[in-house]
Amino acid sequence: MKSIASFCLFASLLLAATGASAAIEEASLPPQQQEEGLVPVNLELTFTGPVDLARSTAVLLDAKGTALPTGRPFLSGPEGSIFKIPLDPSMAPGLYTLDWRVLSMDGRSAEGRYQFRVDP
């Protein structure tokens, strides 16, 4: 049985300045291809300012590129600057990719992709 833990390891990702607002100049994400034996409760993307939840998206893909269900994304942190995506605690071991696109409250966007691994 897999344990559940908050996934709080982050790596800084500086986004290109072309059209990025203060809210999305910097995002903190789990490290690429993070080896993790525990299924995180949430994937967390942390920004420097408020995120527009209604216009932000995240799609979780398995190793074959199939979209997987997640919980409903929500915001937390100062001014709604942390975009959280709840995960299914029964996720199978394997490599996963999160494709995300976030809009700041002023309408500017940033997007990215990263991978993490759940071990048996």
CORJO-V282885 format. One record per residue. N is the residue number from 1. PSI is psi as a letter, one per 20 degrees, with the letter a starting at -180 (999 if undefined). OMEGA is omega in radians with two decimals (* if undefined). NEAR is the number of other ideal C-beta (glycine too) atoms within 10 Angstrom. Layout:
N PSI OMEGA NEAR
N PSI OMEGA NEAR
This chain:
1 p -3.11 5
2 q 3.03 15
3 q 3.10 8
4 p 3.12 13
5 q 3.06 13
6 p -3.13 10
7 n -3.01 19
8 j 3.09 11
9 p -3.09 14
10 q 2.99 14
11 p -3.12 12
12 q 3.08 9
13 o 3.12 14
14 p -3.10 9
15 q 3.12 17
16 q -3.07 8
17 i -3.10 7
18 o 3.07 6
19 j -3.12 11
20 p 3.10 17
21 r 3.12 18
22 h -3.10 13
23 h -3.06 22
24 k 3.12 25
25 h -3.12 17
26 p 3.07 16
27 q 3.05 24
28 p -3.06 16
29 q 2.99 21
30 q -3.13 20
31 q 3.09 13
32 p 3.11 11
33 l 3.12 13
34 p 3.04 17
35 o -3.06 9
36 p 3.12 16
37 i -3.11 12
38 q 3.03 14
39 p 3.13 19
40 q 3.09 22
41 g 3.13 16
42 q 2.86 19
43 p -3.05 22
44 p 3.01 20
45 p -3.06 27
46 p -3.11 18
47 r -3.08 26
48 i 3.14 16
49 a -3.04 17
50 q -3.13 19
51 q 3.05 26
52 n -3.06 18
53 g -3.08 16
54 h -3.10 6
55 j 3.12 13
56 q -3.08 21
57 q 3.03 13
58 p 3.12 16
59 p 3.11 14
60 p -3.12 19
61 q 3.02 16
62 a -3.07 14
63 h 3.13 12
64 i -3.14 7
65 j 3.12 7
66 p 3.10 8
67 p -3.12 10
68 q 3.10 14
69 q 3.03 7
70 r 3.00 17
71 r 3.13 12
72 p 3.12 8
73 q 3.11 19
74 r -3.14 13
75 q 3.01 16
76 a 3.09 12
77 a -3.11 14
78 p 3.09 10
79 k -3.13 13
80 l -3.07 17
81 i 3.13 19
82 o -3.13 17
83 o -3.06 25
84 p 3.12 21
85 o 3.13 20
86 p 3.14 14
87 q 3.07 22
88 p -3.11 12
89 i 3.14 14
90 k 3.11 9
91 p 3.12 16
92 q 3.03 13
93 q 3.11 11
94 a -3.14 12
95 p -3.11 13
96 q 3.10 21
97 p 3.04 16
98 o 3.00 20
99 p -3.08 14
100 q 3.03 21
101 p -3.08 14
102 p 3.04 24
103 q 3.05 20
104 r -3.13 23
105 h 3.10 15
106 j 3.02 12
107 i 3.10 10
108 q -3.02 17
109 r 3.01 16
110 q 3.11 24
111 r -3.13 13
112 a -3.13 14
113 p 3.00 13
114 r -3.09 20
115 q 3.00 15
116 q -3.09 20
117 p 2.98 14
118 p -3.14 19
119 q 3.13 10
120 999 * 7
